[in-house]
Amino acid sequence: MRLEIQNKAAKDNPSEQQLRRAILSLRSYGTSSFASLTDDHGSYLQVAGGGITCLLERRDALTGVHYRAYQEKKNTNYPDGTLLVFGAGEVALLSDEWFSNTIVADVFAAFLLTHALPEHVHWRIARGI
């Protein structure tokens, strides 16, 4: 596994603790606002943002399909179309696509440990990818 964080050196085979610390340190503003974790087959997770404003995506290298995470409960603070602005640009999200960094860290940890991803996080094919 390879962990890459904006403006930081890549880390091969991070520990779960290193991974969680890295995800929890991301911020939509500042020098590190996105990260990815890639397995040996080329599948990956990526996150943009930080705190309570995170976007979570994954790509399955076997099928080539790119997914965006969503949850059953919509976030009333962020109506459909609200922009997540971060170091690589901006992305319009649906109200059910906003995640906290703690949930993102749990998903990244499951991927790192090759466990099933949390069931409360759902996946849809990403729009426009």
Legacy VTK file of the C-alpha trace (Angstrom):
# vtk DataFile Version 3.0
C-alpha trace
ASCII
DATASET POLYDATA
POINTS 129 float
0.000 0.000 0.000
1.141 3.517 -0.737
-0.148 6.586 1.085
0.213 9.890 -0.737
-0.670 13.223 0.842
-0.573 16.615 -0.852
2.819 18.299 -0.299
4.246 15.403 1.751
6.534 12.509 0.910
4.743 9.303 -0.064
4.751 6.553 2.565
4.840 2.880 1.597
3.062 0.408 3.876
1.928 2.888 6.544
0.721 1.563 9.877
-2.937 2.004 10.730
-1.965 4.664 13.288
0.096 6.619 10.715
-2.752 6.388 8.228
-5.403 7.594 10.677
-3.198 10.459 11.860
-2.612 11.526 8.240
-6.327 11.493 7.343
-7.310 13.349 10.509
-4.702 16.050 9.801
-6.138 16.999 6.383
-7.794 20.406 6.025
-9.700 21.954 3.126
-7.406 24.964 3.516
-3.646 24.907 3.967
-0.917 22.736 2.521
-2.496 19.260 2.772
-6.091 18.962 1.602
-6.170 15.614 -0.198
-4.702 12.116 0.073
-4.860 8.697 -1.548
-4.108 5.112 -0.562
-3.276 2.719 -3.402
-2.988 -1.054 -3.199
-0.584 -3.272 -5.170
-3.175 -3.819 -7.916
-3.758 -0.086 -8.521
-7.117 0.212 -6.753
-7.274 3.251 -4.515
-9.215 5.425 -2.138
-8.923 9.198 -2.264
-10.143 11.924 0.009
-10.356 15.691 -0.433
-11.128 18.240 2.248
-10.876 17.730 5.972
-12.695 17.926 9.283
-16.430 17.572 8.651
-16.172 18.478 4.953
-14.634 15.473 3.188
-15.257 13.917 -0.207
-14.447 10.202 -0.455
-13.908 8.255 -3.686
-12.515 4.895 -4.728
-11.392 3.279 -7.944
-11.486 -0.426 -8.682
-8.454 -1.202 -10.864
-9.914 -4.525 -12.015
-13.071 -2.979 -13.507
-11.788 0.565 -14.058
-14.890 1.946 -12.334
-14.606 5.105 -10.214
-17.035 5.479 -7.315
-18.077 8.295 -5.016
-19.135 7.568 -1.443
-22.490 8.637 -0.042
-24.520 7.990 3.062
-28.208 7.481 3.713
-28.648 10.692 5.683
-28.413 13.918 3.705
-26.493 16.801 5.235
-28.941 19.697 5.523
-26.051 22.154 5.975
-24.822 21.431 2.443
-27.584 21.338 -0.206
-26.963 19.578 -3.522
-24.426 21.514 -5.570
-22.490 22.995 -2.642
-18.815 23.303 -3.584
-16.034 21.609 -1.655
-13.044 23.886 -2.205
-9.602 22.382 -1.544
-6.004 22.513 -2.788
-6.674 20.814 -6.126
-9.730 22.880 -6.999
-13.416 22.567 -6.273
-16.035 19.846 -6.605
-19.824 20.167 -6.427
-21.234 17.529 -4.069
-24.677 16.138 -3.403
-25.965 16.617 0.134
-25.378 12.930 0.977
-21.711 12.998 -0.157
-20.264 14.999 2.768
-18.269 12.942 5.291
-16.370 13.586 8.494
-12.678 12.785 8.616
-13.301 10.129 11.294
-15.542 8.121 8.952
-13.019 8.582 6.130
-10.229 7.354 8.432
-12.298 4.235 9.220
-12.771 3.513 5.500
-9.072 4.057 4.774
-8.110 1.782 7.692
-10.403 -0.998 6.438
-8.879 -0.691 2.944
-5.345 -0.743 4.400
-6.089 -3.868 6.428
-7.943 -5.472 3.461
-11.142 -5.692 5.503
-14.626 -5.117 4.141
-15.392 -1.411 3.872
-17.916 -0.099 6.438
-21.484 -0.956 5.419
-22.862 2.467 6.367
-20.770 4.018 3.589
-22.403 3.421 0.199
-20.908 3.807 -3.281
-22.280 5.110 -6.577
-20.528 5.482 -9.896
-18.926 8.924 -9.904
-20.501 11.499 -12.184
-18.356 12.996 -14.934
-15.324 10.774 -14.370
LINES 1 130
129 0 1 2 3 4 5 6 7 8 9 10 11 12 13 14 15 16 17 18 19 20 21 22 23 24 25 26 27 28 29 30 31 32 33 34 35 36 37 38 39 40 41 42 43 44 45 46 47 48 49 50 51 52 53 54 55 56 57 58 59 60 61 62 63 64 65 66 67 68 69 70 71 72 73 74 75 76 77 78 79 80 81 82 83 84 85 86 87 88 89 90 91 92 93 94 95 96 97 98 99 100 101 102 103 104 105 106 107 108 109 110 111 112 113 114 115 116 117 118 119 120 121 122 123 124 125 126 127 128
